[in-house]
C-alpha cells in the first residue's frame, strides 16, 4: 500500500507537495486493491489541478469535494 502512495506522490510532486496522502485497501471480486487518496487542497480548483496532473502521468484520478 505504501508503494502506491509513493508512486503517486512522485508522479506529480509539485501539485501533491502540500497534500496529505493515505491509502485505502479494498477487495473486489476476490482481488485486493490499494487506492491512494490525497486531501487538504486549498480549494476545489487545486484538487482538480492535481487530478489533471496525475492523469497526464497516466494515473487514473477523480476529484471530489467534501
C-alpha positions in Angstrom: 0.0 0.0 0.0 2.8 2.4 0.8 4.4 1.8 -2.6 1.1 3.0 -4.3 1.2 6.2 -2.3 4.9 6.8 -3.0 4.5 6.2 -6.7 1.6 8.6 -7.0 3.3 11.3 -5.0 6.5 11.0 -7.1 4.5 11.3 -10.3 3.3 14.8 -9.5 5.4 16.1 -6.6 4.7 19.8 -7.2 0.9 19.5 -7.0 0.9 17.0 -4.2 3.6 18.6 -2.1 1.2 20.1 0.5 -1.5 17.4 0.3 -1.9 14.7 2.9 -1.9 11.3 1.4 -3.1 7.9 2.7 -4.1 4.6 1.2 -7.4 2.8 1.3 -7.4 -1.0 0.8 -10.5 -2.8 -0.5 -11.4 -6.2 -2.0 -13.4 -6.6 -5.2 -14.2 -10.0 -6.8 -11.5 -11.6 -4.7 -8.8 -9.2 -5.6 -7.2 -6.7 -3.1 -6.8 -3.2 -4.4 -4.8 -0.3 -2.8 -6.1 3.2 -3.6 -4.0 6.3 -3.0 -6.1 9.3 -1.7 -5.0 12.9 -1.2 -6.7 15.7 0.7 -6.0 19.1 2.2 -6.1 21.1 -1.0 -6.8 24.7 -0.5 -9.7 24.8 -3.0 -11.8 22.6 -5.3 -9.7 24.0 -8.2 -6.5 22.9 -6.6 -7.8 19.4 -6.2 -8.9 19.3 -9.9 -5.5 20.7 -10.9 -3.7 17.9 -9.0 -6.0 15.3 -10.6 -5.3 16.7 -14.1 -1.6 16.5 -13.4 -1.9 12.8 -12.4 -4.0 12.0 -15.5 -1.2 13.4 -17.7 1.1 10.9 -16.0 -1.4 8.1 -16.9 -2.6 7.7 -13.3 -6.4 7.4 -13.0 -7.9 10.1 -10.9 -11.1 11.7 -9.8 -11.7 14.6 -7.5 -14.5 15.0 -5.0 -15.3 17.9 -2.7 -16.1 17.0 0.9 
